[in-house]
Amino acid sequence: MCPACIASATMVLSSVMLTGGLTALVLKVRANKGAKNSVQHTNPKEETWAK
């Protein structure tokens, strides 16, 4: 392969990896924010295993 082809393939690959990483980061932040805002309702009749 010529150097120009290698350079363009490297640029395409790095942009794909960057986009995937940013998407994963956004999803992680949104998941953490949703977990903080959720309220867990427990059933008082249920016993917990760790006493």
PDBQT receptor file of N, H, CA, C and O in Angstrom, charges set to zero:
ATOM      1  N   MET A   1       0.848  -1.188   0.000  1.00  0.00    +0.000 N 
ATOM      2  CA  MET A   1       0.000   0.000   0.000  1.00  0.00    +0.000 C 
ATOM      3  C   MET A   1       0.887   1.243   0.000  1.00  0.00    +0.000 C 
ATOM      4  O   MET A   1       1.992   1.255   0.542  1.00  0.00    +0.000 OA
ATOM      5  N   CYS A   2       0.367   2.258  -0.615  1.00  0.00    +0.000 N 
ATOM      6  H   CYS A   2      -0.531   2.249  -1.055  1.00  0.00    +0.000 HD
ATOM      7  CA  CYS A   2       1.122   3.516  -0.658  1.00  0.00    +0.000 C 
ATOM      8  C   CYS A   2       0.947   4.273   0.666  1.00  0.00    +0.000 C 
ATOM      9  O   CYS A   2      -0.017   4.033   1.393  1.00  0.00    +0.000 OA
ATOM     10  N   PRO A   3       1.860   5.169   0.974  1.00  0.00    +0.000 N 
ATOM     11  CA  PRO A   3       1.763   5.912   2.236  1.00  0.00    +0.000 C 
ATOM     12  C   PRO A   3       0.474   6.729   2.364  1.00  0.00    +0.000 C 
ATOM     13  O   PRO A   3      -0.052   6.881   3.466  1.00  0.00    +0.000 OA
ATOM     14  N   ALA A   4      -0.031   7.249   1.261  1.00  0.00    +0.000 N 
ATOM     15  H   ALA A   4       0.397   7.125   0.366  1.00  0.00    +0.000 HD
ATOM     16  CA  ALA A   4      -1.275   8.028   1.325  1.00  0.00    +0.000 C 
ATOM     17  C   ALA A   4      -2.453   7.131   1.688  1.00  0.00    +0.000 C 
ATOM     18  O   ALA A   4      -3.341   7.540   2.436  1.00  0.00    +0.000 OA
ATOM     19  N   CYS A   5      -2.463   5.918   1.162  1.00  0.00    +0.000 N 
ATOM     20  H   CYS A   5      -1.743   5.585   0.554  1.00  0.00    +0.000 HD
ATOM     21  CA  CYS A   5      -3.551   4.982   1.479  1.00  0.00    +0.000 C 
ATOM     22  C   CYS A   5      -3.500   4.570   2.950  1.00  0.00    +0.000 C 
ATOM     23  O   CYS A   5      -4.530   4.481   3.617  1.00  0.00    +0.000 OA
ATOM     24  N   ILE A   6      -2.302   4.323   3.436  1.00  0.00    +0.000 N 
ATOM     25  H   ILE A   6      -1.465   4.395   2.894  1.00  0.00    +0.000 HD
ATOM     26  CA  ILE A   6      -2.144   3.956   4.840  1.00  0.00    +0.000 C 
ATOM     27  C   ILE A   6      -2.585   5.101   5.743  1.00  0.00    +0.000 C 
ATOM     28  O   ILE A   6      -3.241   4.876   6.759  1.00  0.00    +0.000 OA
ATOM     29  N   ALA A   7      -2.229   6.313   5.378  1.00  0.00    +0.000 N 
ATOM     30  H   ALA A   7      -1.696   6.496   4.552  1.00  0.00    +0.000 HD
ATOM     31  CA  ALA A   7      -2.606   7.475   6.184  1.00  0.00    +0.000 C 
ATOM     32  C   ALA A   7      -4.118   7.669   6.199  1.00  0.00    +0.000 C 
ATOM     33  O   ALA A   7      -4.694   7.942   7.253  1.00  0.00    +0.000 OA
ATOM     34  N   SER A   8      -4.767   7.534   5.050  1.00  0.00    +0.000 N 
ATOM     35  H   SER A   8      -4.300   7.312   4.194  1.00  0.00    +0.000 HD
ATOM     36  CA  SER A   8      -6.222   7.730   5.018  1.00  0.00    +0.000 C 
ATOM     37  C   SER A   8      -6.929   6.599   5.756  1.00  0.00    +0.000 C 
ATOM     38  O   SER A   8      -7.929   6.839   6.433  1.00  0.00    +0.000 OA
ATOM     39  N   ALA A   9      -6.427   5.369   5.639  1.00  0.00    +0.000 N 
ATOM     40  H   ALA A   9      -5.614   5.174   5.089  1.00  0.00    +0.000 HD
ATOM     41  CA  ALA A   9      -7.035   4.256   6.373  1.00  0.00    +0.000 C 
ATOM     42  C   ALA A   9      -6.872   4.452   7.880  1.00  0.00    +0.000 C 
ATOM     43  O   ALA A   9      -7.774   4.121   8.650  1.00  0.00    +0.000 OA
ATOM     44  N   THR A  10      -5.747   4.980   8.297  1.00  0.00    +0.000 N 
ATOM     45  H   THR A  10      -5.014   5.250   7.672  1.00  0.00    +0.000 HD
ATOM     46  CA  THR A  10      -5.518   5.256   9.712  1.00  0.00    +0.000 C 
ATOM     47  C   THR A  10      -6.458   6.339  10.217  1.00  0.00    +0.000 C 
ATOM     48  O   THR A  10      -6.984   6.240  11.326  1.00  0.00    +0.000 OA
ATOM     49  N   MET A  11      -6.669   7.364   9.417  1.00  0.00    +0.000 N 
ATOM     50  H   MET A  11      -6.242   7.444   8.517  1.00  0.00    +0.000 HD
ATOM     51  CA  MET A  11      -7.588   8.440   9.808  1.00  0.00    +0.000 C 
ATOM     52  C   MET A  11      -9.022   7.920   9.937  1.00  0.00    +0.000 C 
ATOM     53  O   MET A  11      -9.725   8.270  10.885  1.00  0.00    +0.000 OA
ATOM     54  N   VAL A  12      -9.451   7.096   8.998  1.00  0.00    +0.000 N 
ATOM     55  H   VAL A  12      -8.880   6.812   8.228  1.00  0.00    +0.000 HD
ATOM     56  CA  VAL A  12     -10.806   6.541   9.047  1.00  0.00    +0.000 C 
ATOM     57  C   VAL A  12     -10.958   5.660  10.280  1.00  0.00    +0.000 C 
ATOM     58  O   VAL A  12     -11.957   5.756  10.993  1.00  0.00    +0.000 OA
ATOM     59  N   LEU A  13      -9.986   4.813  10.533  1.00  0.00    +0.000 N 
ATOM     60  H   LEU A  13      -9.174   4.735   9.954  1.00  0.00    +0.000 HD
ATOM     61  CA  LEU A  13     -10.045   3.921  11.686  1.00  0.00    +0.000 C 
ATOM     62  C   LEU A  13     -10.055   4.694  13.001  1.00  0.00    +0.000 C 
ATOM     63  O   LEU A  13     -10.799   4.347  13.919  1.00  0.00    +0.000 OA
ATOM     64  N   SER A  14      -9.249   5.720  13.096  1.00  0.00    +0.000 N 
ATOM     65  H   SER A  14      -8.645   6.002  12.351  1.00  0.00    +0.000 HD
ATOM     66  CA  SER A  14      -9.206   6.491  14.343  1.00  0.00    +0.000 C 
ATOM     67  C   SER A  14     -10.497   7.267  14.562  1.00  0.00    +0.000 C 
ATOM     68  O   SER A  14     -10.940   7.411  15.701  1.00  0.00    +0.000 OA
ATOM     69  N   SER A  15     -11.104   7.766  13.501  1.00  0.00    +0.000 N 
ATOM     70  H   SER A  15     -10.745   7.649  12.576  1.00  0.00    +0.000 HD
ATOM     71  CA  SER A  15     -12.367   8.497  13.666  1.00  0.00    +0.000 C 
ATOM     72  C   SER A  15     -13.487   7.558  14.091  1.00  0.00    +0.000 C 
ATOM     73  O   SER A  15     -14.350   7.942  14.880  1.00  0.00    +0.000 OA
ATOM     74  N   VAL A  16     -13.481   6.335  13.578  1.00  0.00    +0.000 N 
ATOM     75  H   VAL A  16     -12.780   6.023  12.937  1.00  0.00    +0.000 HD
ATOM     76  CA  VAL A  16     -14.487   5.356  13.990  1.00  0.00    +0.000 C 
ATOM     77  C   VAL A  16     -14.308   5.003  15.462  1.00  0.00    +0.000 C 
ATOM     78  O   VAL A  16     -15.286   4.904  16.203  1.00  0.00    +0.000 OA
ATOM     79  N   MET A  17     -13.068   4.815  15.883  1.00  0.00    +0.000 N 
ATOM     80  H   MET A  17     -12.274   4.895  15.281  1.00  0.00    +0.000 HD
ATOM     81  CA  MET A  17     -12.802   4.479  17.284  1.00  0.00    +0.000 C 
ATOM     82  C   MET A  17     -13.171   5.633  18.205  1.00  0.00    +0.000 C 
ATOM     83  O   MET A  17     -13.700   5.407  19.293  1.00  0.00    +0.000 OA
ATOM     84  N   LEU A  18     -12.904   6.852  17.793  1.00  0.00    +0.000 N 
ATOM     85  H   LEU A  18     -12.474   7.036  16.909  1.00  0.00    +0.000 HD
ATOM     86  CA  LEU A  18     -13.238   8.013  18.597  1.00  0.00    +0.000 C 
ATOM     87  C   LEU A  18     -14.744   8.140  18.751  1.00  0.00    +0.000 C 
ATOM     88  O   LEU A  18     -15.235   8.418  19.845  1.00  0.00    +0.000 OA
ATOM     89  N   THR A  19     -15.476   7.940  17.672  1.00  0.00    +0.000 N 
ATOM     90  H   THR A  19     -15.077   7.714  16.784  1.00  0.00    +0.000 HD
ATOM     91  CA  THR A  19     -16.934   8.043  17.721  1.00  0.00    +0.000 C 
ATOM     92  C   THR A  19     -17.512   6.976  18.644  1.00  0.00    +0.000 C 
ATOM     93  O   THR A  19     -18.425   7.261  19.420  1.00  0.00    +0.000 OA
ATOM     94  N   GLY A  20     -17.001   5.765  18.572  1.00  0.00    +0.000 N 
ATOM     95  H   GLY A  20     -16.260   5.533  17.941  1.00  0.00    +0.000 HD
ATOM     96  CA  GLY A  20     -17.474   4.695  19.452  1.00  0.00    +0.000 C 
ATOM     97  C   GLY A  20     -17.178   4.985  20.906  1.00  0.00    +0.000 C 
ATOM     98  O   GLY A  20     -18.005   4.708  21.774  1.00  0.00    +0.000 OA
ATOM     99  N   GLY A  21     -16.009   5.540  21.185  1.00  0.00    +0.000 N 
ATOM    100  H   GLY A  21     -15.337   5.766  20.479  1.00  0.00    +0.000 HD
ATOM    101  CA  GLY A  21     -15.651   5.879  22.559  1.00  0.00    +0.000 C 
ATOM    102  C   GLY A  21     -16.520   6.992  23.127  1.00  0.00    +0.000 C 
ATOM    103  O   GLY A  21     -16.925   6.941  24.288  1.00  0.00    +0.000 OA
ATOM    104  N   LEU A  22     -16.801   7.989  22.310  1.00  0.00    +0.000 N 
ATOM    105  H   LEU A  22     -16.472   8.030  21.367  1.00  0.00    +0.000 HD
ATOM    106  CA  LEU A  22     -17.661   9.078  22.763  1.00  0.00    +0.000 C 
ATOM    107  C   LEU A  22     -19.088   8.588  23.007  1.00  0.00    +0.000 C 
ATOM    108  O   LEU A  22     -19.739   9.011  23.962  1.00  0.00    +0.000 OA
ATOM    109  N   THR A  23     -19.565   7.706  22.152  1.00  0.00    +0.000 N 
ATOM    110  H   THR A  23     -19.036   7.362  21.376  1.00  0.00    +0.000 HD
ATOM    111  CA  THR A  23     -20.902   7.152  22.341  1.00  0.00    +0.000 C 
ATOM    112  C   THR A  23     -20.977   6.363  23.639  1.00  0.00    +0.000 C 
ATOM    113  O   THR A  23     -21.948   6.487  24.385  1.00  0.00    +0.000 OA
ATOM    114  N   ALA A  24     -19.968   5.558  23.913  1.00  0.00    +0.000 N 
ATOM    115  H   ALA A  24     -19.179   5.457  23.307  1.00  0.00    +0.000 HD
ATOM    116  CA  ALA A  24     -19.949   4.783  25.155  1.00  0.00    +0.000 C 
ATOM    117  C   ALA A  24     -19.900   5.701  26.374  1.00  0.00    +0.000 C 
ATOM    118  O   ALA A  24     -20.548   5.424  27.383  1.00  0.00    +0.000 OA
ATOM    119  N   LEU A  25     -19.147   6.776  26.288  1.00  0.00    +0.000 N 
ATOM    120  H   LEU A  25     -18.621   7.001  25.467  1.00  0.00    +0.000 HD
ATOM    121  CA  LEU A  25     -19.052   7.713  27.402  1.00  0.00    +0.000 C 
ATOM    122  C   LEU A  25     -20.392   8.392  27.662  1.00  0.00    +0.000 C 
ATOM    123  O   LEU A  25     -20.807   8.528  28.813  1.00  0.00    +0.000 OA
ATOM    124  N   VAL A  26     -21.063   8.814  26.612  1.00  0.00    +0.000 N 
ATOM    125  H   VAL A  26     -20.727   8.703  25.676  1.00  0.00    +0.000 HD
ATOM    126  CA  VAL A  26     -22.371   9.460  26.768  1.00  0.00    +0.000 C 
ATOM    127  C   VAL A  26     -23.373   8.494  27.374  1.00  0.00    +0.000 C 
ATOM    128  O   VAL A  26     -24.139   8.869  28.262  1.00  0.00    +0.000 OA
ATOM    129  N   LEU A  27     -23.376   7.257  26.904  1.00  0.00    +0.000 N 
ATOM    130  H   LEU A  27     -22.754   6.952  26.183  1.00  0.00    +0.000 HD
ATOM    131  CA  LEU A  27     -24.311   6.274  27.454  1.00  0.00    +0.000 C 
ATOM    132  C   LEU A  27     -24.021   5.985  28.920  1.00  0.00    +0.000 C 
ATOM    133  O   LEU A  27     -24.947   5.801  29.710  1.00  0.00    +0.000 OA
ATOM    134  N   LYS A  28     -22.751   5.946  29.287  1.00  0.00    +0.000 N 
ATOM    135  H   LYS A  28     -21.999   6.096  28.645  1.00  0.00    +0.000 HD
ATOM    136  CA  LYS A  28     -22.387   5.695  30.678  1.00  0.00    +0.000 C 
ATOM    137  C   LYS A  28     -22.842   6.850  31.569  1.00  0.00    +0.000 C 
ATOM    138  O   LYS A  28     -23.376   6.620  32.654  1.00  0.00    +0.000 OA
ATOM    139  N   VAL A  29     -22.637   8.075  31.123  1.00  0.00    +0.000 N 
ATOM    140  H   VAL A  29     -22.203   8.262  30.241  1.00  0.00    +0.000 HD
ATOM    141  CA  VAL A  29     -23.041   9.241  31.905  1.00  0.00    +0.000 C 
ATOM    142  C   VAL A  29     -24.556   9.275  32.053  1.00  0.00    +0.000 C 
ATOM    143  O   VAL A  29     -25.073   9.563  33.133  1.00  0.00    +0.000 OA
ATOM    144  N   ARG A  30     -25.263   8.982  30.970  1.00  0.00    +0.000 N 
ATOM    145  H   ARG A  30     -24.843   8.749  30.093  1.00  0.00    +0.000 HD
ATOM    146  CA  ARG A  30     -26.734   8.984  31.036  1.00  0.00    +0.000 C 
ATOM    147  C   ARG A  30     -27.241   7.880  31.949  1.00  0.00    +0.000 C 
ATOM    148  O   ARG A  30     -28.222   8.076  32.665  1.00  0.00    +0.000 OA
ATOM    149  N   ALA A  31     -26.588   6.721  31.937  1.00  0.00    +0.000 N 
ATOM    150  H   ALA A  31     -25.791   6.562  31.355  1.00  0.00    +0.000 HD
ATOM    151  CA  ALA A  31     -27.017   5.615  32.796  1.00  0.00    +0.000 C 
ATOM    152  C   ALA A  31     -26.794   5.966  34.261  1.00  0.00    +0.000 C 
ATOM    153  O   ALA A  31     -27.640   5.666  35.103  1.00  0.00    +0.000 OA
ATOM    154  N   ASN A  32     -25.660   6.602  34.576  1.00  0.00    +0.000 N 
ATOM    155  H   ASN A  32     -24.972   6.846  33.892  1.00  0.00    +0.000 HD
ATOM    156  CA  ASN A  32     -25.390   6.994  35.965  1.00  0.00    +0.000 C 
ATOM    157  C   ASN A  32     -26.359   8.060  36.435  1.00  0.00    +0.000 C 
ATOM    158  O   ASN A  32     -26.794   8.035  37.586  1.00  0.00    +0.000 OA
ATOM    159  N   LYS A  33     -26.701   8.994  35.566  1.00  0.00    +0.000 N 
ATOM    160  H   LYS A  33     -26.347   9.015  34.631  1.00  0.00    +0.000 HD
ATOM    161  CA  LYS A  33     -27.642  10.049  35.936  1.00  0.00    +0.000 C 
ATOM    162  C   LYS A  33     -29.028   9.460  36.177  1.00  0.00    +0.000 C 
ATOM    163  O   LYS A  33     -29.731   9.884  37.094  1.00  0.00    +0.000 OA
ATOM    164  N   GLY A  34     -29.424   8.490  35.365  1.00  0.00    +0.000 N 
ATOM    165  H   GLY A  34     -28.853   8.145  34.620  1.00  0.00    +0.000 HD
ATOM    166  CA  GLY A  34     -30.722   7.845  35.538  1.00  0.00    +0.000 C 
ATOM    167  C   GLY A  34     -30.786   7.031  36.808  1.00  0.00    +0.000 C 
ATOM    168  O   GLY A  34     -31.839   6.952  37.441  1.00  0.00    +0.000 OA
ATOM    169  N   ALA A  35     -29.677   6.422  37.194  1.00  0.00    +0.000 N 
ATOM    170  H   ALA A  35     -28.821   6.486  36.680  1.00  0.00    +0.000 HD
ATOM    171  CA  ALA A  35     -29.650   5.620  38.414  1.00  0.00    +0.000 C 
ATOM    172  C   ALA A  35     -29.784   6.509  39.649  1.00  0.00    +0.000 C 
ATOM    173  O   ALA A  35     -30.383   6.098  40.642  1.00  0.00    +0.000 OA
ATOM    174  N   LYS A  36     -29.240   7.707  39.599  1.00  0.00    +0.000 N 
ATOM    175  H   LYS A  36     -28.752   8.041  38.792  1.00  0.00    +0.000 HD
ATOM    176  CA  LYS A  36     -29.340   8.614  40.749  1.00  0.00    +0.000 C 
ATOM    177  C   LYS A  36     -30.763   9.139  40.907  1.00  0.00    +0.000 C 
ATOM    178  O   LYS A  36     -31.219   9.381  42.025  1.00  0.00    +0.000 OA
ATOM    179  N   ASN A  37     -31.464   9.315  39.785  1.00  0.00    +0.000 N 
ATOM    180  H   ASN A  37     -31.094   9.119  38.877  1.00  0.00    +0.000 HD
ATOM    181  CA  ASN A  37     -32.802   9.890  39.839  1.00  0.00    +0.000 C 
ATOM    182  C   ASN A  37     -33.882   8.851  40.124  1.00  0.00    +0.000 C 
ATOM    183  O   ASN A  37     -35.010   9.216  40.454  1.00  0.00    +0.000 OA
ATOM    184  N   SER A  38     -33.562   7.570  40.003  1.00  0.00    +0.000 N 
ATOM    185  H   SER A  38     -32.645   7.273  39.735  1.00  0.00    +0.000 HD
ATOM    186  CA  SER A  38     -34.583   6.553  40.202  1.00  0.00    +0.000 C 
ATOM    187  C   SER A  38     -34.793   6.320  41.704  1.00  0.00    +0.000 C 
ATOM    188  O   SER A  38     -33.871   6.453  42.509  1.00  0.00    +0.000 OA
ATOM    189  N   VAL A  39     -36.005   5.977  42.041  1.00  0.00    +0.000 N 
ATOM    190  H   VAL A  39     -36.754   5.870  41.386  1.00  0.00    +0.000 HD
ATOM    191  CA  VAL A  39     -36.358   5.698  43.427  1.00  0.00    +0.000 C 
ATOM    192  C   VAL A  39     -36.698   4.222  43.520  1.00  0.00    +0.000 C 
ATOM    193  O   VAL A  39     -37.515   3.715  42.751  1.00  0.00    +0.000 OA
ATOM    194  N   GLN A  40     -36.078   3.545  44.452  1.00  0.00    +0.000 N 
ATOM    195  H   GLN A  40     -35.415   3.957  45.077  1.00  0.00    +0.000 HD
ATOM    196  CA  GLN A  40     -36.362   2.132  44.623  1.00  0.00    +0.000 C 
ATOM    197  C   GLN A  40     -37.414   1.964  45.709  1.00  0.00    +0.000 C 
ATOM    198  O   GLN A  40     -37.267   2.449  46.831  1.00  0.00    +0.000 OA
ATOM    199  N   HIS A  41     -38.474   1.265  45.340  1.00  0.00    +0.000 N 
ATOM    200  H   HIS A  41     -38.593   0.872  44.429  1.00  0.00    +0.000 HD
ATOM    201  CA  HIS A  41     -39.529   0.995  46.297  1.00  0.00    +0.000 C 
ATOM    202  C   HIS A  41     -39.332  -0.417  46.832  1.00  0.00    +0.000 C 
ATOM    203  O   HIS A  41     -39.292  -1.379  46.065  1.00  0.00    +0.000 OA
ATOM    204  N   THR A  42     -39.211  -0.535  48.130  1.00  0.00    +0.000 N 
ATOM    205  H   THR A  42     -39.243   0.246  48.753  1.00  0.00    +0.000 HD
ATOM    206  CA  THR A  42     -39.026  -1.845  48.733  1.00  0.00    +0.000 C 
ATOM    207  C   THR A  42     -40.322  -2.286  49.384  1.00  0.00    +0.000 C 
ATOM    208  O   THR A  42     -41.113  -1.474  49.863  1.00  0.00    +0.000 OA
ATOM    209  N   ASN A  43     -40.511  -3.557  49.387  1.00  0.00    +0.000 N 
ATOM    210  H   ASN A  43     -39.869  -4.217  48.997  1.00  0.00    +0.000 HD
ATOM    211  CA  ASN A  43     -41.676  -4.133  50.024  1.00  0.00    +0.000 C 
ATOM    212  C   ASN A  43     -41.329  -4.388  51.489  1.00  0.00    +0.000 C 
ATOM    213  O   ASN A  43     -40.407  -5.154  51.768  1.00  0.00    +0.000 OA
ATOM    214  N   PRO A  44     -42.037  -3.772  52.428  1.00  0.00    +0.000 N 
ATOM    215  CA  PRO A  44     -41.680  -3.958  53.843  1.00  0.00    +0.000 C 
ATOM    216  C   PRO A  44     -41.904  -5.391  54.323  1.00  0.00    +0.000 C 
ATOM    217  O   PRO A  44     -41.339  -5.783  55.344  1.00  0.00    +0.000 OA
ATOM    218  N   LYS A  45     -42.708  -6.181  53.620  1.00  0.00    +0.000 N 
ATOM    219  H   LYS A  45     -43.167  -5.863  52.790  1.00  0.00    +0.000 HD
ATOM    220  CA  LYS A  45     -42.954  -7.562  54.023  1.00  0.00    +0.000 C 
ATOM    221  C   LYS A  45     -41.797  -8.487  53.664  1.00  0.00    +0.000 C 
ATOM    222  O   LYS A  45     -41.665  -9.569  54.235  1.00  0.00    +0.000 OA
ATOM    223  N   GLU A  46     -40.955  -8.063  52.714  1.00  0.00    +0.000 N 
ATOM    224  H   GLU A  46     -41.063  -7.184  52.249  1.00  0.00    +0.000 HD
ATOM    225  CA  GLU A  46     -39.833  -8.898  52.311  1.00  0.00    +0.000 C 
ATOM    226  C   GLU A  46     -38.681  -8.744  53.294  1.00  0.00    +0.000 C 
ATOM    227  O   GLU A  46     -38.374  -7.645  53.756  1.00  0.00    +0.000 OA
ATOM    228  N   GLU A  47     -38.054  -9.871  53.601  1.00  0.00    +0.000 N 
ATOM    229  H   GLU A  47     -38.303 -10.764  53.226  1.00  0.00    +0.000 HD
ATOM    230  CA  GLU A  47     -36.888  -9.832  54.483  1.00  0.00    +0.000 C 
ATOM    231  C   GLU A  47     -35.621  -9.805  53.627  1.00  0.00    +0.000 C 
ATOM    232  O   GLU A  47     -35.572 -10.394  52.547  1.00  0.00    +0.000 OA
ATOM    233  N   THR A  48     -34.624  -9.127  54.118  1.00  0.00    +0.000 N 
ATOM    234  H   THR A  48     -34.664  -8.648  54.995  1.00  0.00    +0.000 HD
ATOM    235  CA  THR A  48     -33.364  -9.096  53.403  1.00  0.00    +0.000 C 
ATOM    236  C   THR A  48     -32.501 -10.241  53.895  1.00  0.00    +0.000 C 
ATOM    237  O   THR A  48     -32.659 -10.708  55.023  1.00  0.00    +0.000 OA
ATOM    238  N   TRP A  49     -31.591 -10.692  53.048  1.00  0.00    +0.000 N 
ATOM    239  H   TRP A  49     -31.463 -10.313  52.132  1.00  0.00    +0.000 HD
ATOM    240  CA  TRP A  49     -30.692 -11.790  53.401  1.00  0.00    +0.000 C 
ATOM    241  C   TRP A  49     -29.582 -11.320  54.334  1.00  0.00    +0.000 C 
ATOM    242  O   TRP A  49     -29.114 -12.078  55.182  1.00  0.00    +0.000 OA
ATOM    243  N   ALA A  50     -29.172 -10.088  54.176  1.00  0.00    +0.000 N 
ATOM    244  H   ALA A  50     -29.553  -9.472  53.487  1.00  0.00    +0.000 HD
ATOM    245  CA  ALA A  50     -28.060  -9.595  54.993  1.00  0.00    +0.000 C 
ATOM    246  C   ALA A  50     -28.613  -8.853  56.205  1.00  0.00    +0.000 C 
ATOM    247  O   ALA A  50     -29.054  -7.708  56.101  1.00  0.00    +0.000 OA
ATOM    248  N   LYS A  51     -28.583  -9.507  57.329  1.00  0.00    +0.000 N 
ATOM    249  H   LYS A  51     -28.225 -10.437  57.414  1.00  0.00    +0.000 HD
ATOM    250  CA  LYS A  51     -29.056  -8.864  58.558  1.00  0.00    +0.000 C 
ATOM    251  C   LYS A  51     -27.929  -8.763  59.531  1.00  0.00    +0.000 C 
ATOM    252  O   LYS A  51     -28.112  -8.251  60.636  1.00  0.00    +0.000 OA
TER     253      LYS A  51
